[in-house]
Amino acid sequence: MSNQSEREKNAKRKALERDKKRRERIYLSLISVVFIAIIAGILALANRGKIDKIYADLGTDPGTTEATSEASVSQKEQENLIEVTVVENTETEPPAEPEPDPRLNVLTRYNNLGIVIAESFLNIRSTPSLTGSIIGKIWRNSGLEILEDDGSGWYRIRSGGIEGYCYSELIATGEEAAELAVENCFLMAKVNAVCLNVREEPSMNGTVWTQLNCDEMQIVERVVDDNWLEVAINSTTGYISSEFTDLGYYLTEGVAWSPLDDTTETRRNLVNYGMQFLGTPYKYGGMSLTQGIDCSGFTQEVYKTANVSLHRESYNQKTQGVYVNSIHEAKPGDLLFYTDQNGQVNHVAIYIGSNQILHACESRGGVTITTYNYSTEPAYIKDVIQD
């Protein structure tokens, strides 16, 4: 009986030991599973970070892309997708061609274009020599037609209705001339009628306050509509009918001029000094003879060479000197004053003889030579030198 009891105890102890070992194995298995799951999660997160980086480099949102192999696109489907994308891109309409620069039209006015690149101006001479008589002047960035090049260093040219000779080294040609022409042309209206009324308003009912002569050129400040153009006449706004003009882009050109002989040295020196600044840009309120100047600033600066001190504004300059009765009595160096539609002085110019004036002219873009009645008749003529 005692032996049987002992055997039962041993069997029970062994059963307990087996249960204990089984539980230990289960615990170890559970721990292993949990550990493996943790490691797998860590690895998944690490791989996810790499994938996010790849998508970020590719500029793609991974949230919009299937991550499983079952939802991924096959290699063939990817190739088809690429082919479709290429086709769609090739079928996209090309961007519209930019509108051509309207200033290029200035090039059609010349067969063999030349542009003056002298510091100030070139003399146009009667013969291809420095001893040739001066018959005209043409200033920087002005256009000319080259008629002949005989290789002597002189071009036979035509500009502003004048034919003569200019020193070829100071004239740009070819592509350089074309670029300069486009950069320095102006939108201008050329009068093609016997005369053209300038009105105070863009209407046939507008008051006429002056007239432009045939072939007169005016810079266009604004195209009002299909019928009217806004221009600046002696710094005053006016309106002309576009029907009687040739509107387009033009270059400034040469003007006829001969040296002064029948005048005093003071007047001759004054005019010649002013000529050095042909082509200087017009600038309202400007006082620089080379960078930009207005009409009264120009006369004030030029007359300093004759030891004449002029007021700054044209209407004040008009109070100086003595009156000259008419243009027929005017001498080179006299001042010509012009008025607006209300009779107020708004422009001044230097008379240089032969019915011409030298002035900083807004409607011509800068210091230039024109006829004395290029837009209106002068209202006053004053002699401020009195020699």
C-alpha positions in Angstrom: 0.0 0.0 0.0 2.8 2.3 0.9 4.6 1.5 -2.4 1.5 2.3 -4.4 1.2 5.6 -2.7 4.8 6.4 -3.4 4.3 5.6 -7.1 1.2 7.9 -7.2 3.2 10.7 -5.7 6.0 10.3 -8.2 3.6 10.2 -11.1 1.8 13.3 -9.9 5.2 15.2 -9.4 6.3 14.2 -12.9 3.0 15.4 -14.4 3.4 18.7 -12.6 6.9 19.1 -14.0 5.7 18.3 -17.5 2.9 20.9 -17.2 5.4 23.4 -15.9 7.8 22.8 -18.9 4.9 23.0 -21.3 3.8 26.3 -19.9 7.4 27.6 -20.1 7.6 26.6 -23.8 4.3 28.4 -24.4 5.5 31.5 -22.6 8.7 31.4 -24.6 6.8 31.0 -27.8 4.6 33.9 -27.0 7.6 36.0 -26.1 9.2 35.1 -29.4 6.1 35.9 -31.4 5.8 39.3 -29.7 9.5 40.0 -30.2 9.3 39.0 -33.9 6.3 41.2 -34.3 8.1 44.2 -32.7 11.1 43.6 -34.9 8.9 43.3 -38.0 7.1 46.5 -37.1 10.4 48.4 -36.7 11.6 47.1 -40.0 8.3 48.1 -41.6 8.5 51.6 -40.3 12.1 51.9 -41.5 11.2 50.7 -44.9 8.2 53.0 -44.9 10.6 55.9 -44.2 12.8 54.9 -47.1 9.7 54.7 -49.4 8.5 58.1 -48.3 11.9 59.5 -49.1 11.9 58.0 -52.5 8.4 59.4 -53.2 9.5 62.7 -51.9 12.4 62.7 -54.3 10.1 61.7 -57.1 7.6 64.4 -56.1 4.8 61.8 -55.5 2.3 61.4 -52.7 2.7 57.9 -51.3 -0.9 58.1 -50.0 -2.2 58.0 -53.5 -0.1 55.0 -54.6 -1.1 51.4 -53.8 1.5 49.7 -51.6 0.6 46.1 -52.0 1.9 43.8 -54.7 -1.6 42.9 -55.7 -2.5 46.6 -56.5 0.8 47.5 -58.2 0.8 48.1 -61.9 2.4 45.5 -64.0 5.6 46.2 -66.1 3.6 46.1 -69.3 0.9 48.5 -67.9 3.7 50.9 -66.9 5.1 50.8 -70.4 1.6 51.5 -71.8 1.2 54.4 -69.3 4.5 55.9 -70.4 3.5 55.6 -74.0 0.1 57.3 -73.4 1.9 60.1 -71.5 4.3 60.7 -74.3 1.5 60.8 -76.9 -0.5 63.2 -74.8 2.5 65.5 -74.4 3.3 65.5 -78.1 -0.3 66.4 -78.9 -0.2 69.5 -76.7 -0.5 72.6 -78.8 2.7 74.7 -78.9 2.7 78.1 -77.4 1.5 80.9 -79.6 4.1 82.8 -81.6 4.9 86.2 -80.1 3.7 89.2 -82.1 6.4 90.7 -84.3 7.9 93.9 -83.0 6.2 96.7 -85.0 9.4 98.8 -84.8 11.0 96.3 -87.3 9.0 98.1 -90.0 11.5 101.0 -89.9 14.0 98.7 -91.6 11.7 98.5 -94.7 12.3 102.3 -95.4 15.9 101.7 -96.4 17.6 99.5 -99.0 21.1 99.9 -97.6 20.7 101.3 -94.1 23.4 103.3 -92.2 23.1 104.7 -88.7 25.3 107.5 -87.4 27.4 106.5 -84.4 29.4 109.7 -84.1 29.5 111.2 -80.5 27.3 114.1 -81.6 26.8 114.6 -85.3 28.3 114.2 -88.8 28.7 116.9 -91.4 27.3 116.1 -94.8 29.7 117.4 -97.4 29.5 118.2 -101.1 32.6 116.1 -102.0 34.2 113.0 -100.3 36.8 115.1 -98.5 37.3 117.2 -95.3 37.7 120.2 -97.6 34.3 119.6 -99.2 31.7 122.3 -98.4 29.3 121.4 -95.5 25.8 121.2 -96.9 24.0 119.5 -94.1 24.2 117.8 -90.7 23.0 114.5 -89.4 23.2 113.5 -85.7 23.8 110.4 -83.7 21.3 107.5 -84.2 19.9 109.1 -87.3 19.2 107.0 -90.4 20.6 107.3 -93.9 20.6 105.5 -97.2 24.1 104.4 -98.4 24.1 105.0 -102.1 27.8 104.2 -102.9 31.0 103.0 -101.2 34.0 103.5 -103.3 36.4 102.3 -100.6 37.9 105.8 -100.0 36.6 106.0 -96.5 33.5 108.0 -97.5 30.0 107.0 -98.2 27.7 108.8 -100.7 24.5 109.0 -98.8 21.0 110.4 -98.9 19.1 111.5 -95.7 16.3 114.0 -95.2 16.3 114.8 -98.9 20.0 115.7 -98.9 22.6 113.9 -101.0 26.2 114.2 -100.1 29.2 112.5 -98.5 29.8 111.3 -94.9 32.9 109.8 -93.2 32.2 106.0 -93.3 34.0 105.1 -90.1 31.3 106.8 -88.1 28.4 105.0 -89.7 27.2 101.6 -88.6 25.9 99.1 -91.2 24.5 95.6 -91.4 23.2 94.0 -88.3 24.6 96.7 -86.0 22.7 99.3 -88.0 19.5 97.3 -87.9 19.7 96.9 -84.1 20.4 100.6 -83.6 17.5 101.5 -85.9 15.0 99.4 -83.9 16.2 100.8 -80.6 16.1 104.5 -81.7 13.1 104.9 -84.0 10.0 106.8 -83.0 6.3 106.3 -83.7 5.6 109.3 -85.9 3.0 110.8 -88.1 4.1 112.3 -91.4 1.6 114.8 -92.9 0.5 113.8 -96.4 -1.8 116.7 -97.0 -1.1 120.3 -98.0 -1.6 121.3 -94.4 -3.2 119.6 -91.4 -5.2 121.2 -88.6 -4.1 120.6 -85.0 -7.1 120.7 -82.7 -7.6 121.1 -79.0 -9.8 118.0 -78.8 -9.9 114.7 -80.8 -13.0 115.8 -82.8 -13.8 117.7 -86.0 -15.6 120.1 -83.6 -12.4 120.8 -81.7 -11.0 124.3 -82.0 -8.1 124.6 -84.5 -5.1 126.4 -83.0 -2.3 125.7 -85.5 -1.5 123.7 -88.6 1.2 121.4 -89.8 2.8 121.6 -93.2 3.0 118.9 -95.8 5.7 116.3 -94.9 6.0 117.6 -91.4 6.9 114.9 -88.9 5.5 114.7 -85.4 6.1 112.1 -82.6 2.9 110.5 -81.7 2.3 110.6 -77.9 -0.8 108.4 -78.1 -3.1 106.7 -80.6 -6.5 107.9 -79.4 -8.5 105.7 -81.7 -8.7 104.8 -85.4 -9.3 108.5 -86.4 -7.2 110.6 -84.0 -3.6 110.9 -82.9 -2.3 112.8 -79.9 0.8 114.9 -80.5 2.9 117.4 -78.6 3.2 120.8 -80.2 5.7 123.0 -78.3 5.0 121.0 -75.2 1.2 121.5 -75.6 -1.1 118.5 -76.3 -2.9 118.6 -79.7 -4.8 116.2 -81.9 -4.5 115.5 -85.6 -6.6 113.3 -87.9 -4.8 110.1 -88.8 -6.6 110.1 -92.2 -4.1 112.7 -93.5 -0.9 111.2 -92.1 1.4 108.2 -92.8 1.7 106.6 -89.3 4.6 104.4 -88.6 8.1 104.1 -87.1 10.7 106.5 -88.4 14.3 107.5 -87.7 15.5 111.1 -87.5 17.3 112.1 -90.6 19.7 114.8 -91.8 18.9 118.5 -92.4 20.3 121.0 -94.9 22.6 123.5 -93.3 25.6 125.7 -94.3 28.1 127.5 -92.1 27.4 131.1 -91.1 29.5 133.7 -92.9 27.6 136.9 -92.9 27.3 137.4 -89.1 29.4 138.4 -86.1 31.9 136.1 -84.5 29.9 136.1 -81.3 26.7 134.9 -83.0 28.6 132.4 -85.2 30.4 130.9 -82.1 27.1 130.7 -80.2 25.4 128.8 -83.0 28.4 126.5 -83.6 28.5 125.7 -79.9 24.8 124.8 -79.8 25.3 122.5 -82.9 27.6 120.3 -80.9 24.6 119.0 -79.0 22.4 117.9 -81.9 20.6 114.7 -80.9 20.7 115.3 -77.1 17.4 113.8 -75.8 14.5 116.1 -74.9 13.8 116.0 -71.1 11.3 118.2 -69.5 13.1 120.2 -66.7 16.4 118.8 -67.9 19.6 120.9 -67.8 22.2 118.5 -69.3 23.5 119.4 -72.7 24.5 115.8 -73.2 22.0 113.7 -71.1 18.7 115.5 -71.5 17.4 119.0 -71.7 14.3 121.1 -72.4 13.9 124.1 -74.7 14.6 126.9 -72.2 17.3 124.9 -70.5 19.0 124.5 -73.9 18.9 128.3 -74.7 20.0 129.2 -71.2 23.1 126.9 -71.3 24.1 127.8 -74.9 23.9 131.6 -74.3 26.3 131.3 -71.4 29.0 131.0 -74.1 28.1 134.5 -75.3 28.2 135.8 -71.7 24.4 136.2 -71.8 22.5 135.2 -68.7 19.0 134.1 -69.5 16.1 133.3 -67.1 15.2 129.6 -66.7 11.7 129.5 -68.2 10.8 130.4 -71.8 8.1 132.9 -70.8 10.6 134.7 -68.6 13.3 134.7 -71.3 10.8 136.4 -73.5 11.1 139.5 -71.3 14.8 139.9 -72.1 16.4 141.7 -75.0 14.8 143.9 -77.7 12.0 143.0 -80.1 12.7 142.1 -83.8 9.9 143.0 -86.2 9.9 140.0 -88.4 11.8 136.8 -89.4 13.3 138.7 -92.4 15.1 141.0 -89.9 16.2 138.2 -87.6 19.9 137.4 -87.2 21.6 134.1 -86.2 21.5 134.0 -82.4 18.2 135.7 -81.9 15.5 133.9 -79.9 12.2 132.9 -81.3 9.2 132.4 -79.0 6.1 130.2 -79.6 2.8 130.2 -77.8 0.0 127.7 -77.1 -3.6 128.1 -78.1 -4.2 130.5 -75.2 -1.3 132.8 -76.3 1.0 131.7 -73.5 4.7 131.4 -74.3 5.6 127.7 -74.1 8.6 127.2 -76.4 11.8 129.0 -77.4 14.4 128.3 -80.1 17.6 129.8 -81.5 17.5 131.3 -85.0 20.5 130.0 -87.1 19.8 131.7 -90.4 18.2 130.5 -93.7 14.8 130.3 -92.0 16.0 127.5 -89.6 16.0 127.2 -85.9 18.1 125.1 -83.4 16.1 123.9 -80.4 15.3 121.1 -77.9 12.1 119.9 -79.5 9.8 117.4 -77.7 7.9 116.5 -80.9 11.3 115.6 -82.6 12.7 113.8 -79.6 15.6 116.1 -78.8 17.9 118.9 -80.0 17.3 119.3 -83.7 17.2 121.7 -86.6 13.8 122.6 -88.2 12.3 125.3 -90.3 11.3 128.3 -88.1 7.6 127.7 -88.7 7.8 123.9 -88.3 4.5 123.8 -86.3 3.4 127.4 -85.7 4.7 130.8 -86.6 6.8 132.4 -83.9 4.8 134.9 -81.7 7.9 136.9 -80.7 11.5 137.4 -81.9 14.0 138.9 -79.4 17.6 140.0 -79.9 19.4 139.3 -76.5 22.9 139.7 -77.8 22.6 143.2 -79.2 26.0 143.5 -80.8 
